[in-house]
Amino acid sequence: MAKVGIFFGSSSGVTRGAAELLAEEFKGSELIDMEEDFDGIEQFEDFDVLLIGSSTWGQGDPQRDWVDPLYELSNDQPDMSGKKVAFFGAGDQDKHGEHFVSALGKMHDLFTSLGASAYGFTSTQGYTYEFSLAEREGKLCGLGIDDVNQEDLTQERVSAWAVQLKTEMGL
């Protein structure tokens, strides 16, 4: 059975909430808060599946708790071949539609450049943002959560995404 790690950074609690919902969907998974529980990039080695969560800040940047780990991953270039990875995170498509969930795209590019295989691409339908670095060929390279404008859709989106991931990853 695949070991699932849900790594998340959350400033306002939205990404944390999504991570907790995912933990309910992936029984036996481990929640790793990047601020409180993360010990170093070697912690990624303990898991077969990495669910990576971050809100988007500034010009499409990952949440602050990801800054050092992403820098270390970029510099050390660990081999992540064989890892299955999927991305989720919070954004505000109306107020910050010029960078909606762009952090997911940046993180996707880094993890896949290290050999990880990405899963969990989702439709852009139902979102009304201007631009996103997370958009690839008409899909988001993960799950976008917008609790500011579409809080009523979060539970449904997370549950559907979990089913999609389990199917795609053969879990």
C-alpha positions in Angstrom: 0.0 0.0 0.0 1.3 3.4 -1.0 2.4 5.7 1.8 0.8 9.2 1.4 2.2 12.4 2.8 0.1 15.6 2.7 2.6 18.5 2.9 1.0 21.9 3.3 1.8 25.6 4.1 -1.1 27.7 5.1 -1.3 31.3 6.3 -5.1 31.9 6.5 -6.2 28.3 7.1 -7.8 27.6 3.7 -5.0 25.3 2.5 -4.9 23.7 6.0 -8.6 23.0 5.7 -8.2 21.4 2.3 -5.3 19.3 3.6 -7.4 18.1 6.5 -10.2 17.2 4.1 -7.7 15.2 2.0 -6.5 13.4 5.1 -10.0 12.2 5.7 -10.2 11.0 2.1 -6.8 9.3 2.2 -7.0 7.1 5.4 -3.7 6.4 6.9 -2.0 9.4 5.3 0.2 11.7 7.3 -0.3 15.5 7.5 2.8 17.6 7.5 2.5 21.3 8.3 5.5 22.9 6.7 5.9 25.3 9.6 5.5 22.9 12.5 6.2 19.4 11.3 8.7 19.6 8.4 12.2 18.5 9.2 13.9 18.7 5.9 13.6 17.6 2.2 14.7 14.1 3.1 11.3 13.8 4.7 9.8 13.5 1.2 11.7 10.2 0.8 9.4 8.6 3.5 6.4 8.7 1.1 5.4 7.2 -2.2 2.7 9.8 -2.8 3.2 13.5 -2.1 0.2 15.8 -1.9 1.6 19.3 -2.0 -0.5 22.2 -0.7 0.2 25.9 -0.8 -1.7 29.2 -1.2 -0.5 31.7 -3.7 1.0 35.1 -2.6 2.5 38.1 -4.3 3.4 37.5 -7.9 2.3 33.9 -7.9 4.7 32.7 -5.1 4.2 29.7 -2.8 3.2 30.3 0.8 6.2 31.5 3.0 6.7 28.1 4.8 7.6 26.6 1.4 10.4 29.1 0.7 13.3 27.3 2.3 12.3 23.7 1.3 11.8 24.8 -2.3 15.2 26.6 -2.3 16.8 23.4 -0.9 15.1 21.2 -3.5 16.3 23.5 -6.2 19.9 23.5 -4.9 20.3 19.8 -3.8 18.3 18.4 -6.8 17.3 15.1 -5.1 16.1 12.3 -7.3 12.3 12.0 -7.0 11.9 9.4 -9.7 9.1 7.0 -8.7 7.3 9.6 -6.6 3.7 10.4 -7.4 2.9 14.1 -6.7 -0.2 16.2 -6.9 -0.8 19.9 -6.0 -3.6 21.8 -4.3 -3.9 25.3 -2.9 -5.8 28.4 -2.2 -6.2 31.5 -4.3 -8.7 34.4 -4.9 -9.7 34.3 -8.6 -11.5 37.7 -8.4 -9.1 39.9 -6.4 -5.9 38.2 -7.5 -7.0 36.7 -10.8 -3.8 37.7 -12.5 -1.9 35.0 -10.5 -4.7 32.6 -9.5 -3.1 29.5 -7.8 0.2 30.2 -9.7 2.2 28.7 -6.9 0.9 25.3 -7.9 2.5 25.8 -11.3 5.9 26.8 -9.9 5.9 23.8 -7.5 4.8 21.5 -10.3 7.7 22.6 -12.4 10.2 22.0 -9.6 9.0 18.6 -8.5 8.6 17.2 -12.0 12.1 18.5 -12.9 13.4 16.3 -10.1 11.7 13.3 -11.7 8.4 13.1 -9.8 5.3 12.2 -11.9 2.4 14.7 -11.6 -1.2 13.7 -11.3 -4.5 15.5 -10.5 -4.9 18.0 -13.3 -8.4 19.6 -13.1 -10.7 21.5 -15.4 -10.6 25.3 -15.5 -14.3 25.4 -15.9 -16.1 27.1 -13.0 -13.2 29.5 -12.4 -13.0 33.1 -13.7 -9.3 34.1 -13.3 -7.3 36.2 -15.8 -4.0 34.2 -15.7 -2.4 31.3 -13.9 1.1 29.7 -14.1 -0.8 26.6 -13.0 -2.7 26.3 -16.3 -1.4 23.7 -18.7 -3.1 23.0 -22.0 -6.5 24.3 -20.6 -6.3 22.5 -17.2 -4.9 23.5 -13.8 -2.0 21.3 -12.8 -3.7 20.6 -9.5 -6.7 21.6 -7.4 -7.5 25.3 -7.0 -9.5 26.3 -3.9 -11.2 29.7 -3.7 -12.8 30.0 -0.3 -13.2 33.7 -0.8 -15.6 33.5 -3.8 -16.6 29.8 -3.9 -16.4 28.4 -0.4 -19.5 26.3 -1.0 -17.6 24.3 -3.7 -14.6 23.4 -1.6 -15.8 20.2 0.0 -17.2 18.9 -3.3 -14.0 19.8 -5.2 -11.7 18.2 -2.6 -13.8 15.0 -2.5 -14.0 14.7 -6.3 -10.2 15.4 -6.6 -9.4 12.7 -4.1 -11.4 10.1 -6.1 -9.6 11.3 -9.3 -6.2 10.9 -7.6 -7.0 7.4 -6.3 -8.0 6.3 -9.8 -5.1 8.0 -11.6 -2.5 6.8 -9.1 -4.0 3.3 -8.6 -4.5 3.7 -4.9 
